[in-house]
Amino acid sequence: MNANGTQGPRRGPRSGSRDHHRRGQQRHTPPARVSPARMVAYDVLRDVDDRDAYANLALSARIREARLDGRDAALATELASGALRWRGRYDRIVELAADRDAERIDSRTLNVLRLGAHQLLSMRTADHAAVNESVELQRRVGNRAAAGFVNGVLRAIGRASNAEWDERITAASRSEDDALAATTSHPAWVLRALRDALRAEGRQHELDDLLAADNASPRVSLALLPGADIDAETAEALSIDTRREEAALTASGPSPLGLELTGGDPARAIDSLDLPAGVVRVQDQGSQLAALALSRAREPRAGERWLDLCAGPGGKTAVLAAEAALSGAGLRANEVSEHRAELVRRSVEAHADEVEIVSHDGRDDAAYGGSDARFDRILVDAPCSGLGALRRRPEARWRKRPSDLPELTSLQAELLDAAVAHLAEGGLLAYVTCSPHLAETRVVVDRLLRRHSELRELDAGTVLGRVVRAPLDLAGERLSAQLWPHRHGTDAMFVSLFERGS
């Protein structure tokens, strides 16, 4: 690697928040050390690149390992999440400032630059601190000779505002889509897929709002499981300790189980409710509604057999377990990965004795308990691209490629076919993905119906309409339901329901 760090509108983050004169700012001597929060953030970016780690899990582990206090943990979270979320935009800005392709910059140096760009363009960090700590970080984790390159690139980035950088990105882009993808930090193929999904509902004009929602840090959403001693409306009165942190835990959002935390530590907020372990859990409200769509599609009968076929990590399983316990149904949860099966066990601790947890490939009879096993309700929360959770999993948008979709949709179809074979006559099947991509939603559903004439699709929108706190704005003429972050405040969860005839 050379000393320069290379190898042999539409809206930006907090647009305008750094739009002030920079040239006259005093520069200080670089600090002798890198702050622990910045080191943790860098390590998370490396974990994502090198180990394909989930950012949220890597972040939690690194924070614990570094023993960061609440303030430093919050800083590390903002640095890592922001740099991952806006990676596409920052890479384009780095390319313009350095006058070379990001692919030619060593990956360690590029991560240092992403973190520095985020501090300069999206945080209140003083310019000299952002630049000097980035230079020191480069000396510690990368080629020390490239420290001058990092210094020069970040100083160039700091001399322009967000609006000016977006103008430069647009001017240098090949097309309007390329410019929009770069300025909103979405891969171009993801942008096109989101537009197509909205167009199918007649709502393509909502694209800018959706892209903005993907880049906004969501509030922490929690579920108060059915059967708890208190209902969601009572929970707010019990969050005294949470309010001391200038945060509030409120019963809000579309899910009847949903609570939203406006700030502070979720674990402390849960502890403040003083409820049995597992009764309150962090979970997106779209995930809550997907599980409730199956359990409340019609009144359950005592003795019904339910199956969560792809259960890990267990959020929907926990909701189904609570619902099954109230109705006298039995629940089996299958997860192909032993590690994720253990996460399912932890998720259902409030109903541990009432859930049978197994680990098999969902396409094999063993997942169902044998070739003759039949279930009254089956949830197929299939592996998917995860494009519906970009706001919560900022690294997800950079992980998948269009070439991944054929393998995913083939797996989704095979799981559904196996589930249909084990669905009892009159039984209910829910197909759920955390993706709005049409190839993973309506295309899969339409092909399933062509293969299985014994299935009748139910009106998932009507079912959800009976479940939610307030009416949902569900667009389009299809019987399936597509949730959206910009419209419903949830992940972009897709839900389709079916009944098996004779």
C-alpha positions in Angstrom: 0.0 0.0 0.0 1.3 3.5 -0.8 1.5 6.4 1.5 -1.6 7.9 0.0 -3.7 5.0 1.3 -4.1 3.3 -2.0 -3.4 -0.3 -3.1 -0.4 -1.1 -5.7 -30.5 15.2 -3.7 -31.1 14.9 -2.9 -30.7 14.9 0.9 -27.7 14.0 2.9 -27.5 13.2 6.6 -28.5 16.2 8.6 -28.3 18.4 5.5 -27.2 21.9 6.4 -26.2 21.0 10.0 -22.5 21.6 9.2 -23.0 24.4 6.7 -20.7 27.1 8.2 -17.3 28.6 7.5 -14.5 26.1 8.2 -11.4 27.6 6.8 -10.7 29.9 9.7 -11.1 27.2 12.4 -8.0 26.7 14.5 -6.2 23.4 14.2 -4.6 21.7 17.2 -1.9 19.1 17.8 -3.2 15.6 17.2 -4.2 13.8 20.3 -1.8 11.2 21.7 -4.5 8.5 21.8 -7.7 7.4 20.1 -10.8 7.6 22.2 -12.2 4.2 23.2 -15.5 5.0 21.5 -13.8 5.6 18.1 -11.7 2.5 18.5 -14.9 0.4 19.2 -16.6 2.0 16.1 -13.7 1.2 13.9 -13.5 -2.4 15.2 -17.2 -2.9 14.4 -16.7 -1.7 10.8 -13.8 -4.2 10.5 -16.0 -7.0 12.0 -18.7 -6.3 9.4 -16.1 -6.3 6.6 -13.9 -9.1 7.7 -16.3 -11.5 9.5 -19.6 -10.6 7.8 -20.8 -9.8 11.4 -24.1 -8.3 12.2 -23.4 -4.7 13.2 -25.8 -4.7 16.2 -24.3 -7.9 17.6 -20.7 -6.8 17.0 -21.4 -3.4 18.5 -22.8 -4.9 21.7 -19.9 -7.3 22.1 -17.3 -4.6 21.4 -18.9 -2.2 23.9 -18.9 -4.8 26.6 -15.3 -5.8 25.8 -14.2 -2.1 26.0 -16.3 -1.5 29.1 -17.6 1.7 27.7 -19.9 3.9 29.9 -23.3 5.1 28.7 -21.9 8.2 27.0 -19.1 6.5 25.2 -21.4 3.6 24.2 -23.8 6.1 22.6 -20.9 7.8 20.7 -19.6 4.4 19.5 -23.1 3.5 18.4 -23.7 6.7 16.4 -20.2 6.5 14.8 -20.5 2.8 13.7 -24.2 2.9 12.7 -23.9 6.3 10.9 -20.8 5.2 9.0 -22.4 2.0 7.9 -25.8 3.6 7.0 -24.2 6.4 4.9 -21.3 4.3 3.6 -22.4 4.7 -0.1 -22.6 8.5 0.2 -19.4 8.8 2.1 -17.5 6.6 -0.3 -18.6 8.8 -3.2 -17.5 11.9 -1.2 -14.1 10.4 -0.4 -13.7 9.5 -4.1 -14.3 13.1 -5.1 -12.1 14.6 -2.3 -9.3 12.1 -3.0 -9.7 12.0 -6.8 -9.5 8.2 -6.8 -11.9 5.3 -6.7 -12.7 3.9 -3.3 -11.7 0.4 -4.4 -8.1 1.7 -4.7 -8.0 2.8 -1.1 -6.9 0.2 1.5 -10.0 -1.1 3.4 -8.6 0.0 6.8 -7.9 3.5 5.6 -11.3 3.7 3.9 -13.1 2.8 7.2 -11.1 5.5 9.0 -12.2 8.0 6.3 -15.9 6.9 6.6 -15.8 7.5 10.4 -14.1 10.8 9.9 -16.6 11.9 7.2 -19.5 11.0 9.4 -18.1 13.2 12.2 -17.5 16.1 9.9 -20.8 16.0 8.0 -23.4 14.5 10.4 -22.2 15.1 14.0 -21.4 18.0 16.2 -17.8 16.9 16.5 -15.4 19.9 16.1 -13.6 19.7 12.8 -10.1 19.6 14.3 -11.1 16.8 16.7 -12.6 14.7 13.8 -9.6 15.1 11.6 -6.9 14.7 14.3 -8.5 11.7 15.9 -8.9 10.1 12.5 -5.3 10.7 11.7 -4.3 9.1 15.0 -6.6 6.2 14.3 -5.0 5.6 11.0 -1.6 5.5 12.6 -2.8 2.9 15.0 -4.8 0.6 12.7 -3.4 1.1 9.2 -0.4 2.2 7.3 1.2 5.1 9.3 2.6 6.6 6.1 -1.0 7.1 4.9 -1.8 9.4 7.9 -1.1 12.4 5.7 -3.5 11.1 3.0 -6.2 10.8 5.7 -5.5 14.3 6.9 -5.7 15.8 3.4 -8.9 14.0 2.4 -10.8 14.8 5.6 -9.7 18.5 5.4 -11.0 18.6 1.9 -14.3 17.0 3.0 -14.6 19.5 5.8 -14.3 22.5 3.5 -17.7 21.9 1.9 -21.2 21.6 3.2 -23.6 18.6 2.8 -25.6 20.5 0.2 -22.4 21.3 -1.8 -21.3 17.7 -1.6 -24.6 16.5 -2.9 -24.3 19.0 -5.8 -20.9 17.6 -6.6 -22.2 14.0 -6.4 -25.1 14.8 -8.7 -22.8 16.5 -11.2 -20.4 13.6 -11.4 -23.1 10.9 -11.6 -24.0 8.9 -14.7 -27.8 9.2 -14.3 -30.5 10.5 -12.0 -30.8 7.1 -10.4 -27.1 6.9 -9.8 -27.2 10.4 -8.2 -30.2 9.5 -6.0 -28.6 6.2 -5.0 -25.4 7.9 -4.0 -26.9 10.9 -2.2 -29.3 8.6 -0.2 -26.7 5.9 0.3 -28.7 3.0 -1.3 -27.3 0.6 -3.9 -28.9 1.4 -7.2 -30.5 -2.0 -7.5 -32.1 -1.6 -4.1 -33.4 1.8 -5.0 -35.0 0.4 -8.2 -36.5 -2.5 -6.3 -38.1 -0.1 -3.7 -39.5 2.0 -6.5 -41.0 -1.0 -8.2 -42.6 -2.2 -5.0 -44.1 1.2 -4.4 -45.2 1.5 -8.0 -47.1 -1.8 -7.6 -49.2 0.0 -5.0 -49.6 3.1 -7.0 -47.4 5.0 -4.5 -44.2 5.5 -6.4 -44.3 9.2 -5.4 -43.4 8.1 -1.8 -39.9 6.9 -2.8 -38.1 10.0 -1.3 -39.9 9.5 2.0 -39.0 5.8 2.1 -35.3 6.5 1.4 -35.3 9.1 4.1 -36.9 6.7 6.5 -34.3 4.1 5.8 -31.7 6.5 6.9 -33.4 7.7 10.0 -32.5 6.1 13.4 -35.7 4.5 14.5 -37.0 4.5 18.0 -36.6 1.4 20.0 -39.7 -0.7 19.7 -40.7 -3.3 22.3 -43.4 -5.9 22.6 -45.5 -6.5 25.8 -46.5 -10.1 25.2 -50.1 -11.2 25.5 -51.1 -12.5 28.9 -48.9 -10.2 30.9 -50.4 -8.9 34.2 -50.6 -5.4 32.7 -51.7 -4.1 29.3 -49.8 -1.8 27.1 -51.7 1.3 28.1 -50.8 0.8 31.7 -47.1 0.4 31.0 -46.4 4.1 30.6 -47.2 4.7 34.3 -44.6 2.2 35.3 -41.7 3.8 33.5 -40.6 6.2 36.2 -36.9 5.2 36.1 -36.9 5.6 32.4 -38.1 9.2 32.6 -35.1 10.2 34.7 -33.0 9.7 31.6 -35.2 12.1 29.7 -36.9 9.2 27.9 -40.4 7.8 27.9 -41.8 4.4 27.4 -45.2 4.8 25.7 -47.9 2.5 24.3 -47.8 3.7 20.7 -47.5 2.4 17.2 -49.8 0.1 15.2 -49.3 -3.1 17.2 -51.6 -3.7 20.1 -48.5 -5.2 21.9 -46.3 -2.3 21.0 -44.3 0.1 23.2 -41.9 2.7 22.0 -38.9 4.0 23.9 -37.9 7.6 23.1 -34.4 7.3 24.5 -32.2 5.7 27.1 -31.2 2.1 27.7 -33.9 -0.5 26.6 -32.7 -3.0 29.2 -33.1 -0.4 32.0 -36.5 0.5 30.7 -37.6 -3.2 30.7 -36.3 -3.6 34.2 -38.3 -0.5 35.3 -41.5 -2.4 34.5 -40.7 -5.1 37.1 -42.3 -7.9 35.1 -41.3 -11.5 34.7 -38.3 -12.2 32.4 -39.2 -12.3 28.7 -42.6 -10.7 29.0 -41.3 -7.4 27.6 -38.8 -7.6 24.7 -37.2 -5.5 22.0 -39.0 -6.2 18.8 -40.1 -4.2 15.7 -43.8 -3.7 15.5 -44.0 -5.1 12.0 -42.6 -8.3 13.3 -45.3 -8.3 16.1 -48.0 -7.8 13.5 -46.8 -10.5 11.3 -47.1 -13.1 14.1 -50.5 -11.7 15.2 -51.8 -12.0 11.7 -51.5 -15.7 11.9 -52.6 -16.2 15.5 -55.6 -13.8 15.2 -56.7 -14.6 11.6 -59.6 -16.5 13.2 -60.5 -17.6 16.7 -58.2 -20.5 17.7 -59.5 -23.7 19.2 -58.0 -25.5 22.2 -55.7 -28.3 21.1 -54.6 -26.7 17.8 -51.0 -27.5 16.7 -48.9 -24.5 15.6 -45.5 -24.4 13.9 -43.0 -21.6 13.5 -40.9 -23.1 10.7 -38.0 -20.7 10.5 -38.0 -19.5 14.1 -34.6 -17.8 14.7 -33.9 -15.5 16.4 -37.3 -16.0 18.0 -39.1 -12.7 18.2 -42.2 -13.9 16.3 -41.9 -17.3 18.2 -42.3 -15.4 21.5 -45.5 -13.7 20.4 -46.9 -17.0 19.0 -46.0 -18.8 22.3 -47.9 -16.2 24.3 -50.9 -16.4 22.0 -50.8 -20.2 22.0 -50.7 -20.3 25.8 -53.8 -18.2 26.0 -55.7 -20.3 23.5 -54.7 -23.8 24.6 -52.7 -24.5 21.4 -49.4 -26.2 21.2 -46.4 -24.6 19.5 -43.4 -26.2 17.8 -40.5 -24.0 16.7 -37.9 -25.1 14.2 -34.7 -23.4 13.4 -32.1 -24.9 11.0 -29.2 -23.3 12.8 -28.3 -24.7 16.2 -26.9 -21.3 17.3 -30.1 -19.5 16.3 -32.2 -22.3 17.9 -30.5 -21.3 21.2 -31.6 -17.7 20.6 -35.2 -19.0 20.2 -34.9 -20.8 23.5 -34.0 -17.5 25.2 -36.7 -15.6 23.4 -39.5 -17.9 24.8 -38.3 -18.0 28.4 -41.6 -16.6 29.5 -43.2 -19.8 28.1 -40.3 -22.2 28.1 -42.3 -25.2 29.2 -44.9 -24.8 26.5 -42.8 -24.6 23.3 -41.0 -27.5 21.6 -37.8 -26.3 20.0 -36.1 -28.4 17.3 -33.3 -27.8 14.8 -33.8 -29.2 11.2 -33.9 -28.0 7.7 -37.4 -26.7 7.1 -37.6 -28.6 3.9 -37.2 -32.0 5.7 -40.0 -34.0 7.3 -37.9 -34.0 10.6 -38.7 -30.3 11.0 -42.4 -31.2 11.4 -41.9 -34.4 13.5 -42.4 -36.9 10.6 -44.0 -37.2 7.2 -47.5 -37.7 8.7 -47.4 -34.6 11.0 -50.0 -31.9 10.4 -50.4 -28.5 11.8 -53.4 -26.1 12.1 -51.3 -23.0 11.7 -47.8 -22.6 10.1 -45.6 -19.5 10.0 -43.0 -19.4 7.2 -40.9 -16.4 8.0 -38.5 -17.2 5.2 -34.9 -16.2 4.8 -34.8 -13.2 2.6 -32.7 -10.2 1.4 -33.6 -8.2 4.5 -34.3 -5.1 2.5 -37.2 -4.2 4.8 -34.9 -3.6 7.8 -32.4 -1.2 6.4 -33.0 1.4 9.1 -32.3 -1.1 11.9 -29.5 -3.1 10.1 -27.6 -0.4 8.2 -25.0 -2.9 6.9 -27.7 -5.0 5.2 -27.9 -2.8 2.1 -24.2 -3.5 1.3 -24.4 -7.2 1.9 -26.8 -8.5 -0.8 -26.6 -8.5 -4.6 -29.3 -9.0 -7.2 -27.5 -12.3 -8.0 -28.5 -13.5 -4.5 -32.2 -13.4 -5.2 -32.7 -16.5 -7.4 -31.2 -18.7 -4.6 -33.3 -17.0 -1.9 -36.6 -17.2 -3.9 -35.9 -20.8 -4.7 -35.5 -21.5 -1.0 -38.6 -19.6 -0.1 -40.6 -21.7 -2.6 -39.2 -25.0 -1.3 -40.0 -24.0 2.3 -43.5 -23.1 1.4 -44.1 -26.3 -0.5 -42.9 -28.3 2.5 -45.1 -26.4 4.8 -48.2 -26.9 2.6 -47.6 -30.7 2.7 -47.8 -30.5 6.5 -50.8 -28.1 6.7 -54.0 -29.7 8.0 -57.2 -29.4 6.0 -58.7 -26.0 6.9 -55.3 -25.0 8.3 -53.8 -21.5 8.1 -50.4 -20.6 6.5 -48.6 -17.3 6.8 -45.8 -16.4 4.5 -43.7 -13.5 5.8 -40.6 -11.8 4.6 -38.7 -8.7 5.9 -38.5 -7.5 2.3 -40.6 -5.4 -0.1 -38.8 -6.8 -3.1 -41.5 -8.0 -5.5 -39.4 -11.1 -6.4 -39.6 -12.1 -2.7 -43.2 -11.1 -2.1 -46.0 -11.2 -4.8 -44.0 -13.2 -7.3 -43.5 -16.0 -4.7 -47.1 -15.9 -3.6 -48.5 -16.0 -7.2 -46.3 -18.9 -8.0 -47.3 -20.7 -4.8 -51.0 -20.4 -5.7 -50.4 -21.7 -9.2 -48.6 -24.8 -7.7 -51.2 -25.4 -5.0 -54.8 -25.2 -6.1 -55.8 -26.4 -2.6 -54.8 -23.0 -1.2 -57.0 -20.0 -1.0 -55.4 -16.6 -0.2 -57.1 -14.6 2.6 -57.3 -10.9 2.9 -54.3 -10.1 5.1 -55.1 -6.4 5.2 -58.5 -7.1 6.6 -57.0 -9.4 9.2 -54.5 -6.8 10.3 -57.2 -4.2 10.3 -58.9 -6.1 13.1 -55.6 -6.4 15.0 -54.1 -2.9 14.9 -54.7 0.0 17.3 -55.7 2.4 14.5 -56.5 1.9 10.8 -53.5 1.0 8.6 -52.9 2.8 5.3 -52.4 -0.3 3.1 -52.2 0.5 -0.6 -52.8 -1.6 -3.7 -55.4 -4.1 -4.7 -53.7 -7.3 -3.6 -54.8 -9.5 -0.7 -51.4 -9.5 0.9 -50.2 -6.7 3.2 -47.0 -4.7 2.8 -45.9 -2.6 5.7 -43.5 0.4 5.3 -41.2 2.4 7.6 -42.2 5.8 6.2 -45.9 5.0 6.3 -46.4 2.8 9.3 -43.2 3.3 11.4 -42.3 -0.4 11.1 -39.9 -2.5 9.1 -41.0 -3.2 5.6 -42.7 -6.5 6.5 -44.7 -8.4 3.9 -47.5 -10.7 5.1 -49.7 -13.1 3.1 -52.2 -15.5 4.5 -53.6 -18.8 3.1 -56.2 -21.4 4.0 -56.0 -25.0 2.9 -59.1 -26.5 1.4 -60.0 -30.2 1.0 
